[in-house]
Amino acid sequence: MGIVAGLDSSSGFTRIVVCDADTGAVLRQGYAPHPVDPKATEVDPQVWLLSLGDAATGGLLEGVQAIGVSAQQNGLVPLDAQGGLVRPALLGNDKRAQVAAADLIDGLGGRQAWAEAVGCVPQAAQPVAKLRWLARAEPEAARRIAGLMQPHDWLVWQLLGRPSRRTTDRGGASATGYWSAGTGSYRPDLVELALGHQCALPEVLGPAEAAGTTPEGLLISAGTGETMAAAFGLGLGVGDAVVSLGASGSVMAVHHEALADPSGMITSFADATGMHLPVVHTLNAVRALRGTAELLGLDDLAELSDLAMKSTPGSSGLVLLPYLEGERTPQLPHTAGTLSGLRRESMKPEHLARASFEGMLCSLADALDVLRGRGLEVRRVFLLGAAAELAAVQAAAPAIFGAQVLVPQPADYAALGAARQAAWALGVAQGTLSPQAPPAWQGAAVQVFEPGDELPVGQAVRQQYGATRDQIHPGAFNPAP
């Protein structure tokens, strides 16, 4: 069918993969950092284009017929009536909108009203909360806003030469806080609630639709957010979940319908294929491991893992509730971590090391159970992040999660997902693929870990953790409405 490219414009860099459209085999790759402070909370979007240009040098895109774009989520690009930038784009790591998010929750009548309206409860990172912040903090700029885009929308628009038609996809739209994955439609009233007036919103394309064609004849697919692109690049299907081990953690799974969750623990994203990606976030994952390593005077997490392997499941009765930064799942924003079960025989470094791994994994298993409790089947768990390579994680995760665990080979899965989307749109345009069936690319290369005979041991570890959690934080997973 040809050659396609996927580009992923993350918060700090652009990665490009050039792939065979039929098989997904990677032919060429490019990379360039963004010329900005990685901790910046706002940025001129032109730096994304500069980075893209740097990543594509050396004839990288020669022979490419279609491009897909993945980009960081929760960014907001505010445009004036002429399509010019009103102010620098606000990024997802900007926490200034926390009060604005709380105001919006109250303004619509509470968490349940938001969950029913758009499948999520406003958080500071979301564009809808950023709009309220702009309306309050920068009212003159807010009044000039006539159109809204997210990073991947803006990049697609630029690649196409800034046409009058502006587009997005359902995955990206579902992260805004003013588009419902359940109904598949915008809620312009929520934009007005946040900003004070209506403005133009991008057309939401279907998974296999093209956003347009460049003057040179290069097809540009709809694009999507990084989370959705990575899921597509991994080849996830129903029965699959992804547990991401960053400083904080997240659990997402493929589902056939959107989930409205009045508690706000589930964020109901749409995916890049026509399905749904409910996500549950935790505030503490690898940061609990790093904190324990520092406490024990260890240089890195590999040393912590080696030490943990000298202990046994259950950590000799030690339980770490890893809520070091408060917690989002369960909703305990002002709490702290707890170390429980201290006895003379348990007060050894190896038991504390193992308790940190078990605490992190049990907390993520709690998040996984939030999804299971809503009817999601989980047969396989993909474990992402550098910590997934640690022996202590691989030894404990299958039994604690109660499922087969797969650790994918490191790869640019968001860029691969964007390329796969480009191949799909190209195939539909050429009449060789159906809009209902994406190209059957080979899935990620993985290491597979089975719970096997250790499943009862994992259940016992979770029971010990759950008993401690419920004693310290009774009713944490059954909050008052």
C-alpha positions in Angstrom: 0.0 0.0 0.0 2.9 2.4 0.6 4.8 4.2 3.3 3.4 6.2 6.1 4.8 8.3 9.0 3.6 8.8 12.6 4.9 11.8 14.5 4.5 12.2 18.3 4.9 15.7 19.6 5.2 15.1 23.4 5.9 17.7 26.1 9.6 17.6 25.5 10.4 16.3 22.0 9.2 15.1 18.6 9.6 11.5 17.5 8.9 10.4 14.0 8.6 6.8 12.7 8.3 5.9 9.1 6.6 2.6 8.5 5.5 0.1 5.9 1.8 0.8 5.6 0.9 -2.9 5.2 3.0 -4.5 8.0 3.9 -1.6 10.3 7.6 -2.5 10.0 9.7 0.6 11.0 11.8 1.8 8.1 13.3 5.0 9.5 13.1 7.1 12.6 13.7 10.7 13.6 14.0 12.7 16.9 14.4 16.2 18.0 13.9 17.9 21.4 11.6 20.9 21.8 13.6 24.1 22.3 11.9 24.9 25.6 12.3 24.4 29.3 10.8 20.9 30.0 9.1 22.3 33.0 7.4 25.1 31.1 3.7 25.4 31.7 3.0 27.5 28.6 4.7 27.7 25.2 4.6 29.3 21.8 3.3 26.4 19.6 5.8 27.4 16.9 8.4 25.4 18.9 6.4 22.2 18.1 6.8 23.0 14.4 10.5 23.8 14.8 11.1 20.5 16.6 9.1 18.7 13.9 11.2 20.2 11.2 14.4 19.2 13.0 13.2 15.6 13.5 12.3 15.2 9.8 15.7 16.3 8.4 17.8 14.1 6.1 15.1 13.0 3.8 13.3 11.2 6.5 9.8 11.7 5.0 10.9 10.9 1.4 8.3 8.6 -0.3 5.8 9.0 2.6 2.2 9.1 1.4 0.3 9.8 4.7 1.1 11.3 8.1 -0.6 10.7 11.4 -0.1 13.1 14.4 0.0 12.3 18.0 0.6 15.0 20.6 0.5 15.8 24.3 -2.9 15.9 25.8 -4.6 18.6 27.9 -2.9 21.5 26.1 -5.0 24.5 25.1 -4.3 26.6 22.0 -6.5 29.7 22.1 -7.1 31.5 18.7 -8.6 34.8 17.8 -11.1 35.4 15.0 -8.4 35.5 12.4 -6.8 32.2 13.6 -3.9 34.0 15.3 -2.6 33.0 18.7 -4.3 34.9 21.5 -1.6 34.0 24.0 1.0 31.1 24.4 -0.6 27.6 24.6 -1.3 26.3 28.1 0.1 22.9 28.8 -1.1 19.9 30.8 1.3 20.4 33.7 0.0 23.8 34.5 -1.7 23.6 37.9 -2.9 27.2 38.1 -6.5 26.1 37.2 -7.1 24.0 40.3 -9.4 26.6 41.9 -11.1 27.1 38.5 -11.8 23.4 38.2 -13.5 23.4 41.6 -15.5 26.4 40.6 -16.7 24.6 37.4 -17.7 21.5 39.4 -19.9 23.7 41.6 -21.1 25.7 38.7 -22.7 22.7 37.0 -24.1 21.3 40.2 -21.5 18.8 41.4 -19.3 15.9 40.3 -22.2 13.7 39.2 -23.6 16.4 36.8 -20.2 16.6 35.1 -19.8 12.8 34.9 -23.1 12.5 33.3 -22.5 15.5 30.9 -19.0 14.6 29.6 -17.8 11.5 31.3 -15.3 13.2 33.6 -15.0 15.6 36.5 -12.9 18.8 35.8 -9.3 18.7 36.8 -6.7 21.5 36.6 -5.0 20.0 33.5 -8.1 19.9 31.3 -8.8 22.6 28.7 -12.2 23.4 30.2 -10.6 24.3 33.5 -7.9 26.4 31.7 -10.7 28.3 30.0 -12.2 29.3 33.4 -8.7 30.3 34.7 -8.2 32.5 31.6 -11.6 34.1 32.1 -10.7 35.0 35.7 -6.9 35.7 35.4 -6.6 37.2 31.9 -10.1 38.5 31.0 -8.9 40.7 28.1 -7.2 37.7 26.4 -10.2 35.5 27.2 -12.6 37.9 25.5 -10.5 37.7 22.3 -10.7 33.9 22.1 -12.8 32.9 19.1 -11.6 29.3 18.5 -10.1 26.5 20.5 -7.6 23.8 19.6 -5.4 21.2 21.3 -1.8 20.5 20.3 -2.5 17.7 17.8 -5.4 19.7 16.2 -3.1 22.7 15.8 -0.3 20.6 14.3 -2.6 18.9 11.8 -4.0 22.4 10.9 -0.5 23.7 10.3 0.6 20.7 8.2 -2.5 21.3 6.0 -1.7 25.0 5.5 -4.2 26.4 8.0 -7.4 25.7 6.0 -10.8 27.1 7.0 -11.8 23.7 8.2 -10.4 22.8 11.6 -10.5 19.2 12.8 -9.8 16.9 15.8 -10.6 13.3 16.6 -12.9 11.7 19.2 -9.9 10.7 21.4 -8.5 14.2 21.6 -11.9 15.7 22.0 -12.7 13.4 24.9 -9.9 15.0 26.9 -11.2 18.5 26.7 -14.0 18.4 29.3 -16.5 19.8 26.8 -17.0 16.8 24.5 -18.9 13.7 25.7 -17.5 10.3 24.7 -20.9 8.9 25.6 -23.0 11.0 23.3 -20.2 11.7 20.7 -21.0 15.4 20.8 -19.8 18.8 22.1 -21.3 20.6 25.1 -20.9 24.2 23.9 -22.8 25.3 27.0 -19.8 24.1 29.1 -17.4 26.2 27.1 -19.7 29.2 27.8 -19.8 28.2 31.5 -16.0 28.2 31.6 -15.1 31.1 29.3 -18.1 33.3 29.4 -18.9 33.0 25.7 -19.2 30.5 22.8 -16.3 29.9 20.4 -15.5 27.7 17.3 -14.6 24.1 18.1 -12.9 21.7 15.7 -15.0 19.2 13.7 -14.6 15.7 15.3 -13.5 13.2 12.7 -14.1 9.4 12.7 -11.1 7.1 13.4 -10.4 6.4 9.7 -11.2 9.8 8.3 -8.6 12.1 6.8 -8.2 15.7 8.0 -7.2 16.6 4.5 -4.4 16.6 1.9 -1.5 18.9 1.6 -0.9 20.8 -1.7 1.8 18.2 -2.4 -0.7 15.4 -2.1 0.3 14.1 1.3 -2.7 12.7 3.2 -3.0 13.8 6.9 -5.1 11.6 9.1 -7.3 12.8 12.0 -4.5 12.6 14.6 -5.2 11.9 18.3 -3.8 12.4 21.8 -0.8 10.5 23.1 -2.7 8.1 25.3 -5.0 7.0 22.5 -2.1 6.8 20.0 0.0 4.6 22.4 -3.0 2.3 22.9 -3.4 2.0 19.1 0.3 1.4 18.7 0.4 -1.3 21.3 -2.5 -3.1 19.5 -4.8 -3.1 22.5 -8.2 -4.8 22.3 -11.1 -5.7 24.6 -9.8 -7.6 27.6 -6.5 -5.6 27.7 -5.5 -3.1 30.3 -2.4 -0.8 30.5 -0.7 0.1 33.8 1.7 3.0 33.4 4.4 3.3 36.0 5.6 6.9 36.1 6.1 9.1 39.2 2.3 8.9 39.3 0.4 5.9 37.8 -2.5 5.3 35.5 -4.7 2.3 34.6 -6.7 2.2 31.4 -8.6 -0.5 29.5 -10.4 -0.9 26.2 -14.2 -1.0 26.6 -17.2 -1.0 24.3 -18.9 1.9 26.0 -18.3 5.2 27.8 -18.4 5.0 31.6 -19.9 7.9 33.6 -18.5 7.8 37.1 -20.0 10.3 39.7 -17.0 9.7 42.0 -14.7 11.2 39.4 -12.2 8.3 39.7 -12.8 7.2 36.1 -12.0 9.6 33.2 -14.0 8.4 30.2 -11.8 8.9 27.1 -12.6 7.7 23.6 -9.9 5.8 21.8 -8.6 6.1 18.3 -10.6 3.1 16.9 -14.2 3.8 17.8 -14.0 2.2 21.2 -13.5 3.7 24.6 -10.6 4.1 27.0 -11.7 4.6 30.6 -8.7 5.7 32.7 -8.1 5.7 36.4 -5.2 7.8 37.8 -3.1 7.4 41.0 -0.9 10.2 42.3 1.8 7.8 43.6 3.6 5.1 41.7 7.4 5.2 41.1 7.7 8.1 43.5 7.0 5.7 46.3 9.9 3.5 45.2 12.2 6.5 44.9 11.3 7.7 48.3 12.0 4.3 49.8 15.3 4.0 48.0 16.4 7.4 49.4 15.3 6.4 52.9 17.4 3.3 52.7 20.4 5.1 51.2 20.3 3.3 47.9 21.6 4.8 44.7 18.9 3.6 42.3 15.7 1.5 41.9 17.7 -1.5 40.6 19.4 -1.7 44.0 16.0 -1.4 45.7 14.6 -4.2 43.5 17.6 -6.5 44.4 17.0 -5.8 48.1 13.3 -6.4 47.8 13.9 -9.8 46.3 15.7 -10.9 49.5 12.3 -10.6 51.3 9.2 -12.7 50.8 5.7 -12.0 49.7 3.9 -10.0 52.3 7.1 -8.3 53.4 7.0 -10.0 56.8 3.8 -8.1 57.6 4.9 -4.6 56.6 2.4 -2.7 54.6 3.1 0.6 52.9 0.1 2.7 51.8 2.0 4.8 49.2 -0.1 8.0 49.4 2.9 10.2 49.7 1.4 13.1 47.7 -2.1 12.6 48.8 -4.1 10.3 46.5 -6.6 10.5 43.7 -7.7 6.8 43.8 -9.1 6.6 46.4 -9.9 10.3 46.8 -7.7 11.2 49.7 -6.1 14.5 48.5 -4.8 15.6 51.9 -3.6 12.4 53.4 -0.1 11.0 53.7 1.5 7.6 53.3 1.4 5.0 56.1 3.8 2.3 57.1 2.0 -0.3 59.1 2.9 -3.7 60.6 6.1 -2.8 62.3 7.5 -5.6 64.5 10.9 -6.4 65.6 11.3 -9.1 63.0 9.9 -7.0 60.2 12.2 -4.0 60.8 14.7 -4.9 58.1 15.7 -3.0 55.0 14.7 -5.9 52.6 11.1 -6.0 54.0 10.7 -2.2 53.7 12.0 -2.5 50.1 9.5 -5.2 49.2 6.7 -3.3 51.0 7.3 -0.4 48.7 6.9 -2.5 45.6 3.8 -4.3 47.0 2.3 -1.0 48.1 2.7 0.5 44.7 1.3 -2.5 42.9 -1.6 -3.0 45.3 -2.5 0.7 44.9 -2.6 0.2 41.1 -4.5 -3.0 41.6 -7.1 -0.9 43.5 -7.3 1.4 40.5 -7.7 -1.7 38.2 -10.5 -2.9 40.4 -12.4 0.4 39.9 -12.6 -0.6 36.2 -13.4 -4.2 36.9 -16.2 -3.1 39.3 -17.8 -1.4 36.3 -17.9 -4.6 34.3 -14.6 -4.4 32.4 -12.9 -7.8 31.7 -9.2 -7.8 32.2 -7.3 -10.8 30.8 -4.0 -9.1 30.1 -2.2 -6.2 31.7 0.5 -4.3 29.7 3.0 -2.8 32.1 4.7 0.4 30.8 7.5 2.5 32.2 11.2 1.9 33.1 10.2 0.4 36.4 8.4 -2.4 34.6 11.8 -3.9 33.8 12.6 -4.3 37.5 12.7 -7.9 38.8 10.7 -7.1 41.9 7.9 -5.6 39.8 7.9 -8.6 37.4 7.9 -11.1 40.2 5.0 -9.6 42.1 2.7 -7.9 39.5 1.0 -11.0 37.9 -0.2 -12.4 41.2 -1.2 -9.0 42.6 -3.1 -8.0 39.5 -4.5 -11.4 39.1 -3.8 -11.5 35.3 -1.2 -12.2 32.7 1.3 -9.4 32.7 3.1 -8.3 29.5 6.1 -6.0 29.4 6.4 -4.5 25.9 9.8 -4.0 24.3 10.6 -0.2 24.6 9.4 1.5 21.4 7.7 4.8 20.3 4.2 3.5 20.7 2.5 6.8 20.4 4.3 7.5 17.1 3.6 4.0 15.9 -0.1 4.5 16.7 -0.1 7.7 14.8 1.5 5.9 11.8 -1.1 3.1 12.0 -3.8 5.7 11.9 -2.2 7.2 8.8 -2.1 3.8 7.2 -5.8 3.3 8.0 -6.9 6.6 6.5 -4.7 6.0 3.4 -6.1 2.5 2.9 -9.7 3.9 3.2 -8.9 6.6 0.7 -7.4 4.1 -1.7 -10.3 1.7 -1.2 -8.1 -1.1 0.2 -9.2 -0.9 3.8 -12.6 -0.7 5.5 -13.4 2.3 7.8 -14.4 -0.4 10.4 -11.1 -2.3 10.4 -7.7 -0.8 10.9 -4.6 -2.3 9.3 -3.6 -5.6 11.0 -0.1 -4.6 12.1 1.9 -6.9 14.3 1.5 -6.1 18.0 4.2 -5.1 20.3 7.0 -7.6 21.2 6.5 -8.5 24.8 7.8 -10.5 27.8 5.0 -12.5 29.3 4.6 -13.2 33.0 1.9 -15.5 34.3 0.5 -15.5 37.9 0.5 -19.3 37.9 0.8 -20.9 41.3 1.5 -17.6 42.9 -2.1 -16.3 42.5 -3.2 -17.3 46.0 0.0 -15.5 47.4 -0.9 -12.4 45.5 -4.5 -12.5 46.8 -3.1 -12.8 50.4 -0.8 -9.8 49.8 -3.8 -7.7 48.6 -5.9 -8.8 51.5 -3.2 -7.7 53.9 -2.9 -4.4 52.0 -6.7 -3.9 51.8 -7.2 -4.6 55.5 -4.7 -1.9 56.4 -6.1 0.6 53.9 -9.6 0.1 55.2 -8.5 0.4 58.8 -6.6 3.7 58.2 -9.0 5.1 55.7 -12.4 3.5 56.3 -14.9 4.0 53.4 -12.2 5.4 51.0 -13.7 3.6 48.1 -17.2 4.3 49.1 -17.3 8.1 49.4 -20.5 9.9 50.3 -22.3 11.2 47.2 
